[in-house]
Amino acid sequence: PAVVTDFQVGLLLHLQESNTVRTPEVVCTVSREPFGSIDTEIATHKLRLVSFISGRPLEEVPMDAALARAFGRQLALLGQAMRGFSHAGENPVLLWDLQRVVELRDLQSHIDDAQARKSVQRAIDDFEKRVVEQMIALPTQVIHGDANPENVLLDPVTRSFTGFIDFSDAIRAPRVFDVAIAAAYLRSAGADPLAFIGPFVGAYNAVTPLQDDEIALILDLVRARLATTITLLYWRLSARDENDPYRQKTLRMEAGAADYLAVLENLGRSSFTEQIKGQL
């Protein structure tokens, strides 16, 4: 919808003015408009152009506690820069909107891994029981909505952050959702499953202090994001044969989501929250 496109461009212009964290800049037309247009026989399409940001995706750089802390600080600064922005298009209908995770139940039949399906069901059940009623009381603002390691760039030599890209999932939601979405990708395969999430949340909290009710929900939100990743992965792959090379490759790449969901479930809410609070 046009109002959503206007929202995304308006947000980038707002961030451009704040000059806090680097994001793509909107390139205006020669007549100083933020949009151009392309006419076809059937419709007129809006055309937007944004600047390029150099850097390597965070996913290509080995993660450690120091990098996780730097990431948490940068995400908090981005959140602060977005805090005052509002727009008529800030509530788009998105598959990845964590506020709508309960609606993914109809797609769970596509998850052909029985253990993963049960973990996803439990995560969504817990979200419905613990998060849904509390969402209205949480601090809310426009968030990035998808600060996964593909959308976060840094200089591979200095390991300094060069910017955030891809604001197509930006939405008004509880601010802690941005923390949990990013944390869902900070998966540690070592003895400490929170080796990266702990420093990340601690650094975010040092810039933007989180309320107790936000901290108490982080585990449920991380699990909900992992459940979303797993559900949409299997749903998209359900149209492909079991031996399809793309299906097999994608399942290998995203296997970590199901494994990490199980790890967090076994860790438990009290242990998770205690360890997070120890980093604040």
Contacts in CASP RR format, 6 or more apart in sequence:
PFRMAT RR
TARGET T0000
AUTHOR 0000-0000-0000
METHOD contacts of the structure
MODEL  1
PAVVTDFQVGLLLHLQESNTVRTPEVVCTVSREPFGSIDTEIATHKLRLV
SFISGRPLEEVPMDAALARAFGRQLALLGQAMRGFSHAGENPVLLWDLQR
VVELRDLQSHIDDAQARKSVQRAIDDFEKRVVEQMIALPTQVIHGDANPE
NVLLDPVTRSFTGFIDFSDAIRAPRVFDVAIAAAYLRSAGADPLAFIGPF
VGAYNAVTPLQDDEIALILDLVRARLATTITLLYWRLSARDENDPYRQKT
LRMEAGAADYLAVLENLGRSSFTEQIKGQL
1 89 0 8 1.000
1 92 0 8 1.000
2 46 0 8 1.000
3 88 0 8 1.000
3 89 0 8 1.000
4 89 0 8 1.000
4 92 0 8 1.000
5 35 0 8 1.000
5 46 0 8 1.000
5 48 0 8 1.000
6 87 0 8 1.000
6 88 0 8 1.000
6 89 0 8 1.000
7 87 0 8 1.000
7 88 0 8 1.000
7 89 0 8 1.000
7 90 0 8 1.000
7 92 0 8 1.000
7 170 0 8 1.000
8 167 0 8 1.000
8 168 0 8 1.000
8 170 0 8 1.000
9 26 0 8 1.000
9 34 0 8 1.000
9 35 0 8 1.000
9 48 0 8 1.000
10 26 0 8 1.000
10 34 0 8 1.000
10 85 0 8 1.000
10 87 0 8 1.000
11 82 0 8 1.000
11 85 0 8 1.000
11 87 0 8 1.000
11 142 0 8 1.000
11 167 0 8 1.000
11 170 0 8 1.000
12 23 0 8 1.000
12 24 0 8 1.000
12 25 0 8 1.000
12 26 0 8 1.000
12 50 0 8 1.000
12 167 0 8 1.000
13 26 0 8 1.000
13 34 0 8 1.000
14 81 0 8 1.000
14 82 0 8 1.000
14 84 0 8 1.000
14 85 0 8 1.000
15 21 0 8 1.000
15 23 0 8 1.000
15 78 0 8 1.000
15 81 0 8 1.000
15 82 0 8 1.000
16 23 0 8 1.000
16 25 0 8 1.000
16 26 0 8 1.000
18 81 0 8 1.000
20 77 0 8 1.000
20 78 0 8 1.000
20 80 0 8 1.000
20 81 0 8 1.000
21 74 0 8 1.000
21 77 0 8 1.000
21 78 0 8 1.000
21 81 0 8 1.000
21 161 0 8 1.000
21 163 0 8 1.000
21 164 0 8 1.000
22 53 0 8 1.000
22 162 0 8 1.000
22 163 0 8 1.000
22 164 0 8 1.000
23 53 0 8 1.000
23 78 0 8 1.000
23 163 0 8 1.000
23 164 0 8 1.000
23 165 0 8 1.000
23 167 0 8 1.000
24 50 0 8 1.000
24 51 0 8 1.000
24 52 0 8 1.000
24 53 0 8 1.000
24 165 0 8 1.000
24 167 0 8 1.000
25 50 0 8 1.000
25 51 0 8 1.000
26 34 0 8 1.000
26 48 0 8 1.000
26 49 0 8 1.000
26 50 0 8 1.000
27 49 0 8 1.000
27 50 0 8 1.000
27 51 0 8 1.000
28 34 0 8 1.000
29 35 0 8 1.000
29 36 0 8 1.000
34 48 0 8 1.000
35 46 0 8 1.000
35 47 0 8 1.000
35 48 0 8 1.000
36 46 0 8 1.000
36 47 0 8 1.000
36 48 0 8 1.000
37 44 0 8 1.000
37 45 0 8 1.000
37 46 0 8 1.000
37 47 0 8 1.000
38 44 0 8 1.000
38 45 0 8 1.000
38 47 0 8 1.000
39 45 0 8 1.000
53 153 0 8 1.000
53 162 0 8 1.000
53 163 0 8 1.000
53 165 0 8 1.000
54 153 0 8 1.000
54 162 0 8 1.000
55 153 0 8 1.000
55 154 0 8 1.000
55 155 0 8 1.000
55 156 0 8 1.000
55 162 0 8 1.000
56 153 0 8 1.000
56 154 0 8 1.000
56 155 0 8 1.000
56 156 0 8 1.000
57 149 0 8 1.000
57 150 0 8 1.000
57 151 0 8 1.000
57 152 0 8 1.000
57 153 0 8 1.000
58 67 0 8 1.000
58 71 0 8 1.000
58 149 0 8 1.000
58 150 0 8 1.000
58 152 0 8 1.000
58 153 0 8 1.000
58 154 0 8 1.000
59 148 0 8 1.000
59 149 0 8 1.000
59 150 0 8 1.000
59 185 0 8 1.000
60 156 0 8 1.000
61 67 0 8 1.000
61 154 0 8 1.000
61 156 0 8 1.000
61 159 0 8 1.000
63 186 0 8 1.000
63 196 0 8 1.000
64 196 0 8 1.000
65 195 0 8 1.000
65 196 0 8 1.000
65 199 0 8 1.000
66 199 0 8 1.000
67 159 0 8 1.000
68 186 0 8 1.000
68 196 0 8 1.000
68 197 0 8 1.000
68 198 0 8 1.000
68 199 0 8 1.000
68 200 0 8 1.000
68 203 0 8 1.000
69 199 0 8 1.000
69 200 0 8 1.000
69 202 0 8 1.000
69 203 0 8 1.000
70 159 0 8 1.000
70 160 0 8 1.000
70 161 0 8 1.000
70 203 0 8 1.000
71 152 0 8 1.000
71 161 0 8 1.000
71 182 0 8 1.000
71 186 0 8 1.000
71 200 0 8 1.000
71 203 0 8 1.000
72 182 0 8 1.000
72 200 0 8 1.000
72 201 0 8 1.000
72 202 0 8 1.000
72 203 0 8 1.000
72 204 0 8 1.000
72 207 0 8 1.000
73 203 0 8 1.000
73 204 0 8 1.000
73 206 0 8 1.000
73 207 0 8 1.000
74 152 0 8 1.000
74 161 0 8 1.000
74 163 0 8 1.000
74 164 0 8 1.000
75 144 0 8 1.000
75 147 0 8 1.000
75 178 0 8 1.000
75 179 0 8 1.000
75 182 0 8 1.000
75 204 0 8 1.000
76 203 0 8 1.000
76 204 0 8 1.000
76 205 0 8 1.000
76 206 0 8 1.000
76 207 0 8 1.000
76 208 0 8 1.000
77 207 0 8 1.000
78 144 0 8 1.000
78 147 0 8 1.000
78 164 0 8 1.000
79 141 0 8 1.000
79 143 0 8 1.000
79 144 0 8 1.000
79 175 0 8 1.000
79 178 0 8 1.000
79 208 0 8 1.000
80 207 0 8 1.000
80 208 0 8 1.000
82 141 0 8 1.000
82 142 0 8 1.000
82 143 0 8 1.000
82 144 0 8 1.000
83 141 0 8 1.000
83 142 0 8 1.000
84 141 0 8 1.000
84 142 0 8 1.000
85 141 0 8 1.000
85 142 0 8 1.000
86 142 0 8 1.000
86 172 0 8 1.000
87 142 0 8 1.000
90 142 0 8 1.000
90 170 0 8 1.000
90 171 0 8 1.000
90 172 0 8 1.000
91 171 0 8 1.000
91 172 0 8 1.000
92 171 0 8 1.000
94 100 0 8 1.000
94 169 0 8 1.000
94 171 0 8 1.000
95 232 0 8 1.000
96 145 0 8 1.000
96 146 0 8 1.000
96 169 0 8 1.000
96 228 0 8 1.000
96 232 0 8 1.000
97 169 0 8 1.000
97 171 0 8 1.000
97 173 0 8 1.000
98 173 0 8 1.000
98 177 0 8 1.000
98 180 0 8 1.000
98 181 0 8 1.000
98 221 0 8 1.000
98 224 0 8 1.000
98 225 0 8 1.000
98 228 0 8 1.000
99 135 0 8 1.000
99 171 0 8 1.000
99 173 0 8 1.000
99 177 0 8 1.000
101 124 0 8 1.000
101 127 0 8 1.000
101 224 0 8 1.000
101 227 0 8 1.000
101 228 0 8 1.000
102 124 0 8 1.000
102 127 0 8 1.000
102 128 0 8 1.000
102 132 0 8 1.000
104 124 0 8 1.000
104 227 0 8 1.000
104 228 0 8 1.000
104 231 0 8 1.000
104 232 0 8 1.000
105 121 0 8 1.000
105 124 0 8 1.000
107 231 0 8 1.000
107 232 0 8 1.000
107 234 0 8 1.000
107 235 0 8 1.000
108 117 0 8 1.000
108 120 0 8 1.000
108 121 0 8 1.000
108 231 0 8 1.000
110 231 0 8 1.000
110 234 0 8 1.000
110 235 0 8 1.000
110 237 0 8 1.000
110 238 0 8 1.000
111 117 0 8 1.000
111 120 0 8 1.000
111 230 0 8 1.000
111 231 0 8 1.000
111 234 0 8 1.000
112 234 0 8 1.000
113 234 0 8 1.000
113 258 0 8 1.000
115 258 0 8 1.000
115 262 0 8 1.000
116 230 0 8 1.000
116 258 0 8 1.000
116 261 0 8 1.000
119 227 0 8 1.000
119 230 0 8 1.000
119 258 0 8 1.000
119 261 0 8 1.000
119 262 0 8 1.000
119 265 0 8 1.000
120 227 0 8 1.000
120 230 0 8 1.000
120 231 0 8 1.000
120 261 0 8 1.000
122 265 0 8 1.000
123 220 0 8 1.000
123 223 0 8 1.000
123 224 0 8 1.000
123 226 0 8 1.000
123 227 0 8 1.000
123 261 0 8 1.000
123 265 0 8 1.000
124 224 0 8 1.000
124 227 0 8 1.000
126 220 0 8 1.000
126 223 0 8 1.000
127 220 0 8 1.000
127 221 0 8 1.000
127 223 0 8 1.000
127 224 0 8 1.000
127 227 0 8 1.000
130 217 0 8 1.000
130 220 0 8 1.000
131 217 0 8 1.000
131 220 0 8 1.000
131 221 0 8 1.000
131 224 0 8 1.000
134 213 0 8 1.000
134 217 0 8 1.000
135 174 0 8 1.000
137 213 0 8 1.000
138 174 0 8 1.000
138 175 0 8 1.000
138 176 0 8 1.000
138 211 0 8 1.000
138 213 0 8 1.000
138 214 0 8 1.000
138 217 0 8 1.000
139 174 0 8 1.000
139 175 0 8 1.000
139 176 0 8 1.000
139 211 0 8 1.000
139 214 0 8 1.000
140 172 0 8 1.000
140 173 0 8 1.000
140 174 0 8 1.000
140 175 0 8 1.000
141 172 0 8 1.000
141 175 0 8 1.000
142 170 0 8 1.000
142 171 0 8 1.000
142 172 0 8 1.000
143 170 0 8 1.000
143 171 0 8 1.000
143 172 0 8 1.000
143 173 0 8 1.000
143 175 0 8 1.000
143 177 0 8 1.000
143 178 0 8 1.000
144 151 0 8 1.000
144 164 0 8 1.000
144 167 0 8 1.000
144 169 0 8 1.000
144 170 0 8 1.000
144 178 0 8 1.000
145 169 0 8 1.000
145 170 0 8 1.000
145 171 0 8 1.000
145 173 0 8 1.000
145 177 0 8 1.000
145 178 0 8 1.000
145 181 0 8 1.000
146 166 0 8 1.000
146 168 0 8 1.000
146 169 0 8 1.000
146 181 0 8 1.000
147 164 0 8 1.000
147 178 0 8 1.000
147 181 0 8 1.000
147 182 0 8 1.000
148 181 0 8 1.000
148 182 0 8 1.000
148 184 0 8 1.000
148 185 0 8 1.000
149 185 0 8 1.000
150 166 0 8 1.000
151 164 0 8 1.000
151 165 0 8 1.000
151 166 0 8 1.000
152 161 0 8 1.000
152 163 0 8 1.000
152 164 0 8 1.000
152 165 0 8 1.000
153 161 0 8 1.000
153 162 0 8 1.000
153 163 0 8 1.000
153 164 0 8 1.000
153 165 0 8 1.000
154 160 0 8 1.000
154 161 0 8 1.000
154 162 0 8 1.000
154 163 0 8 1.000
155 161 0 8 1.000
155 162 0 8 1.000
174 214 0 8 1.000
175 208 0 8 1.000
175 214 0 8 1.000
176 210 0 8 1.000
176 214 0 8 1.000
176 217 0 8 1.000
176 218 0 8 1.000
176 221 0 8 1.000
177 221 0 8 1.000
179 201 0 8 1.000
179 204 0 8 1.000
179 210 0 8 1.000
179 214 0 8 1.000
179 218 0 8 1.000
179 221 0 8 1.000
180 217 0 8 1.000
180 218 0 8 1.000
180 221 0 8 1.000
180 222 0 8 1.000
180 224 0 8 1.000
180 225 0 8 1.000
181 221 0 8 1.000
181 225 0 8 1.000
182 200 0 8 1.000
183 197 0 8 1.000
183 200 0 8 1.000
183 201 0 8 1.000
183 218 0 8 1.000
183 222 0 8 1.000
184 222 0 8 1.000
184 225 0 8 1.000
184 226 0 8 1.000
184 229 0 8 1.000
184 257 0 8 1.000
184 260 0 8 1.000
186 196 0 8 1.000
186 197 0 8 1.000
186 200 0 8 1.000
187 193 0 8 1.000
187 196 0 8 1.000
187 256 0 8 1.000
187 257 0 8 1.000
187 260 0 8 1.000
188 194 0 8 1.000
188 195 0 8 1.000
188 196 0 8 1.000
188 197 0 8 1.000
193 260 0 8 1.000
193 263 0 8 1.000
193 264 0 8 1.000
193 267 0 8 1.000
194 267 0 8 1.000
194 272 0 8 1.000
194 275 0 8 1.000
194 276 0 8 1.000
197 222 0 8 1.000
197 276 0 8 1.000
198 275 0 8 1.000
198 276 0 8 1.000
198 279 0 8 1.000
199 279 0 8 1.000
201 210 0 8 1.000
201 215 0 8 1.000
201 218 0 8 1.000
201 276 0 8 1.000
201 279 0 8 1.000
201 280 0 8 1.000
202 276 0 8 1.000
202 279 0 8 1.000
202 280 0 8 1.000
204 210 0 8 1.000
205 279 0 8 1.000
205 280 0 8 1.000
210 280 0 8 1.000
215 273 0 8 1.000
215 276 0 8 1.000
215 277 0 8 1.000
215 280 0 8 1.000
216 273 0 8 1.000
218 272 0 8 1.000
218 273 0 8 1.000
218 276 0 8 1.000
219 264 0 8 1.000
219 268 0 8 1.000
219 269 0 8 1.000
219 272 0 8 1.000
219 273 0 8 1.000
220 269 0 8 1.000
222 264 0 8 1.000
223 261 0 8 1.000
223 264 0 8 1.000
223 265 0 8 1.000
226 257 0 8 1.000
226 258 0 8 1.000
226 260 0 8 1.000
226 261 0 8 1.000
226 264 0 8 1.000
227 261 0 8 1.000
229 254 0 8 1.000
229 257 0 8 1.000
230 254 0 8 1.000
230 257 0 8 1.000
230 258 0 8 1.000
230 261 0 8 1.000
233 250 0 8 1.000
233 251 0 8 1.000
233 254 0 8 1.000
233 257 0 8 1.000
237 244 0 8 1.000
237 247 0 8 1.000
237 250 0 8 1.000
237 251 0 8 1.000
240 246 0 8 1.000
240 247 0 8 1.000
241 247 0 8 1.000
264 272 0 8 1.000
END
